[in-house]
Amino acid sequence: MLHARNAERGKQARDRVPGAEEVLVADLSSMEETKALASKANAFGTFDAVIHNAGVYQVPRNAVGAEGLPLLFVVNSLAPYMLTCLMQKPERLIYLSSGMHLQGDPGLDRLPAPAHNRDSRVTYSDTKLHDVILAMAVARKWKGALANAVNPGWVPTKMGGAGAPDNLEKGFETQVWLAVSDDAEARVSGYYFHHKRQARCLPAAHDPAVQDKFLALCEQVTGVHFDESQ
């Protein structure tokens, strides 16, 4: 099962991966479309694994999504949060982060409040830290699932640029390995990986107080609740 931002991208994805069961279309810069995407996915039942890898990097200053929230925050932070909450709980969840998360704000003070959407100073590094925090929160609260974060490295993609120094294949093999492997090293939860090895993440991501603050802020902004009882 694949996801694409729009119908044209969906056709491109289908052409590249003809064996995919379906391509679900939704623009993650819209919270409403993200919620609808979760409903579409649930119609296919429970997934074995979900890889949360959609993201944006270079966007115009003050760029906003459909609801007026900062685009970086909506796509990189809120979309994986909402999909995690609204989709049926899979056995494995993988969240794509970045080494840049180390420069993120662990105090979460730059997150936008509903009344101050356009005043947010949230950065890409902040959002990638959010993804690690979310992975660690899911790992702590959902004992029946395996949740981990991945730093794919600076690889030569459209986002990373042609001059990126890291290996392209290593940029995707870790998340695939975590999604399908029965290796004991892959069947763990609450870790941050780089090239199939556990790596150091910002220590604050493991702090339950930081995790709970992040989940509460996301619920306040989206109206979507994280159900610990799943």
N, C-alpha and C positions, 0 to 999 in steps of 0.2 A: 504494500500500500504506500502510495506516494502523495505528497502535498505540493501544490503549486500556487503561486500568487494570483494568477489569472488564467483564462482559457488558453491563451497563446503559449504561456509557460507550461501549462498542462500538456499541451500537444507535444512540446519539445521533450518533456519528461517521458511521455509515453513512447515517443520515437526512440529515445535513448535506452529505455528499460521496458521493452515490449512484453516482458514476462510479468510485469506488475499487475496485481489483481485489479487495481483501480487507481485513479488519480483524483484526489479531492481538491477542489479549488476554493481558496479563501484568501483574502488580503488581511494579513495579520496586523496591519496598521489600523484596522477597525476592530474594536472590541466586540461589536455585534457579529461581525463575520467570523471572528475567532470562536465565539460561543456557538455559532451555527456549525462551524467545522467540527467541534466536539460532538454535536448531535449526529452529524453525518458519519463520523467515525464510529460512534456507538451503534449505529445501525448494522455494522459488520461484526459486532460482538466484541469480545475482549482480545486485545492484541498480546502477543507474547512479549514484545518489546516495543518501546517508543523512543525514537531518537529526536530530541528537541534541538534541531540544528539551524533553524531559520534565524537570520540576523542581518542587521544593517550596521555599517561602520561610518562612512563619510556621508553625512547629511548636512544640508544647509542649517546654519544657526537658527534656532527657533522653529525648525520644521516640526509640524505636528501631525498626528494621526486624525482619524475621522471624528473623534470626540474632543479634539483640542488639546490632548495630552502630548508631551514631547515624543516624537517619532521613535527615537532610540529606546526610550523607556517602554513604549507600548509594544514594539516588536521584540526587543531583546529580553525584556523582563516580564511584562504582564502576559504576553502570549503564552510562554511556557507555564506560567503560574495558572492561568485559566484552563489551559488544556489539561494540565495535571489534575486540577480539581474536578473538571467536568467530564473527562473521559473515564470509562471503566478502568479500574486499576490494572495495569499490566504486570507481568512478573518482573520486568526489567525496565528501568527508565535511565536514559543517558542524556545529560545536558552539556551542550557545547559551550565551553568558556574560552578563556584566552589567558596567556601569561600576563596580559595587561591588567588582569583583575587585581594584581598585587598593588596597583595604584588606585584602586577603588576606595570609596569612602565607607569604612566599616560602621560608622555612626549612622549611616542612612539619612543624613541630614539634607542631602540634595534631592531626595525624592519629592515629586510634586504632590501637593495636597489638592483635593478636588477644587478648592476655591482659588488656587494659585497655579493653575496648570501651566501657563506660559512663563511663569517666573522661575521654573525649574532650571537648575544648572547641572542636571544629570549628565554624566559623560559616558563614553563607550566603556571605559574601565569600570565605572560604577555598575553598568548593566551586566558586565561579565562577572563581576563579583556577586551580583544578585543571583546569577545562574548557579554559582557554586553554593551560595547560601541555600537556595531552593533545593538543590540536590542533597545537601546535608540534612536539611529539615525533613525531607521526604524519607531519607534513610532512617532517621531517628524515630519518626512517627509511624511509618508503615513498615512494621516488622516483617510482613509477608512479601515484601518487594525488595528488589535490589536497585538502588539508586546511586549513581556516580556522576561525577563531572569529568570532562575531558578538555585538555588543552591540545588542540591539533597541531600547534606550532605555526610558525609564520611560513605558509606554503604558497606556491605560485598559482593562486586562483584569481578570479575577477576581483575579489575583495582584497586579497593579499598582494596582488600585483605580480607582473612577470619577473621582477627581480628578486622575489622573496627567496631566502637562502635555504629553506627547509625542503624536505622530500615530500612530494605530493602524495605518494602512496601512504607514507607514514601519517599523513594528515587525516586519512579516513580509516585506517585499519584498526585503530584502537576502539572506536565506537562500534564498528562491526563486530569485533572480537567480544566486547562487553555485551553486545546484544544476543549473540548466538553461541558463544563458546561454553563448553562444559569444563574447561580448565578451572582448577581450584582458584587460581589467581584472578579469574574473571568473575567467579561467583561470590563476589564480596559486595559490601554496601557501605556507603559513606566515605568514599575515597575520591581523590583527585588524581587523574592519570595523565601522563604524557608519554606517548610512544610505547604503550602497553606496560608501563611501569608506574607504580605509585609515586607521586611527586608531592612536593610541599605546596600547600595553598595558604592563603592568608589565614592565620589562626582564628580570627574572629568568625570565620564561616562555620566553625565548629561550636560556637557559643550558642547554647539554646536560647538565651535572651535575645541575641541578634536575630536568630532564625524566627522566633516568635514575633519580634517587632516587624520584620520584613513581611511575614504572612499577614499580620494585622493591617499593615499599610496597604498591601495589595488588595485585601478584602474591602478596605475602606474606599479605595479608588474604583474597584470593579464591581463591587456588590456580590462577588463570588466567594463562597466560603470554602476553606480547606477542611475536609471532613477527616478527622483523625481516626474514625471508626472503620474506615474502609478496610 
